[in-house]
Amino acid sequence: MNLSPDECERFYRIWWSLLSYVNGQTNLVADFPKEPLINGVDVRDALKIRNALWESPDYLQGFIENNPDGLTERDIALATSWILRVSGNFYVMRHLKKHSIFLLQSNQPVAYGVIGIVSALEDCLHPPPPVLINAVLLPFEGKIIYDGLISAYSISFGSGIRRNLMQDLRKATELNGLITSLEYDESIESKAIVDGNRKIMIDFHKSLAKAGLSEKSVYQHCSIVDAFVQNNLQQAHPPRSLLQLGEEDLHQYFSLESHRAHRVSFKRLVKFLLDSERTDWDTAKSMEDLLKNL
């Protein structure tokens, strides 16, 4: 998916005005063309200006305040939203009909649904996913695009790295959903956590059934954990994911004497989270120790 022709024209009109402003402040490129679609510009020159732009917040702020080309309030508002940009190295994981999935790796990986500008990203990035790129993501009225310049690394990935990337993608979507807008929306964030917990519970149910438990036992364990998720994690402010489960959560839950009969269900939950690499060993060990000592 990509922007419509009108949206594409609007983006490049604002973007070119911004690059021209930055070049005027920095003099990085001599004879920078006024009309991008007529004169064009060398990609290396555009990268010089773009890198200078994002290295300092002063350029975007100065452009917004001065509006050198007399853009409309609506266009300046769009440029202002680019303060919310996300930049870095991303793994392009999949190309779907509505967007391409970009995975930003960090302490908590984040997955973004990104659309193309002139063409779909699948047509711009020729190696099949996963592809490692450097890019700057920008909001565009409820959608996520990039700033028109992507640098792809010529790196191939073995099966082990591909497996790790898919695990990170799963974690990202279970924790925050697939982010398709850079503007903060509390209701969307809460829904993403609820949906992610639902996916985790489905996998928990499958793991119990695969372990050979009776249908009745699977139902009992899942019902107990699901009630905890709904009444404790999802009622928190802000709502919390099962991926964030820790010793303190269990300590609070089992402070009620009536809950102590549920220890086995939570032992199975902790083992599932560890086995599926949804929690780390230290966190799992602290929860296991607490459950043993109840």
Summary of the structure (lengths in Angstrom):
residues: 294
radius of gyration: 23.9
end to end distance: 53.6
largest distance: 76.5
contacts: 848
relative contact order: 0.08
helix: 57%
strand: 13%
